[in-house]
Amino acid sequence: MISVMLALCYWLVYYLVYYRLAIHFALARSTLVLHDRHLVDALVDPKRYHYGGPTWLLRLIWRFTPKPDLVMLLDAPPGVIQARKQDVPIEETARQRGAYLSLMKTMNNGHVVDAARPLEHVVRDVSDIILRHLAMRIARRLGLEQNRDAGHNPVVHSQLRNEAP
């Protein structure tokens, strides 16, 4: 029970204090803020965060925490993931992958990048997604997004290249 309370306190303090102060001001200055891990991870793999409480409580916290503007999942088949990192059994890797993919379907700001491809392709696609997002954010701030025709702004409206590896 103590570990559950500690986990809850951590997430609440992080999102209610640190996020609202530090990250909010960074975003106000148009700074790009990146998270390698987020509360999303605790929804998929609560054991990693030593959370043993009810899932509904994590989902409740998720409802009230600030959401990321952009979410990227670097995805690969379980065999590829296991070849790179053997933290958990392959069955757990497959379960987590399925849970992440299901969660991504619920996010309108989520992007799945095929991380089984060569590194330079993955880096290029991630960079394209970030640059497109930042360009759209700037266009929104300047009130330009309604005045632009999609065909005239390839940076904002470009599609990810689907080149063979």
Secondary structure as GFF3:
##gff-version 3
##sequence-region A 1 165
A	DSSP	alpha_helix	2	13	.	.	.	ID=ss1
A	DSSP	pi_helix	14	23	.	.	.	ID=ss2
A	DSSP	alpha_helix	24	28	.	.	.	ID=ss3
A	DSSP	alpha_helix	39	44	.	.	.	ID=ss4
A	DSSP	three_ten_helix	46	49	.	.	.	ID=ss5
A	DSSP	alpha_helix	55	64	.	.	.	ID=ss6
A	DSSP	beta_strand	71	75	.	.	.	ID=ss7
A	DSSP	alpha_helix	78	84	.	.	.	ID=ss8
A	DSSP	alpha_helix	90	105	.	.	.	ID=ss9
A	DSSP	beta_strand	110	114	.	.	.	ID=ss10
A	DSSP	alpha_helix	119	141	.	.	.	ID=ss11
A	DSSP	three_ten_helix	150	152	.	.	.	ID=ss12
A	DSSP	alpha_helix	154	157	.	.	.	ID=ss13
###
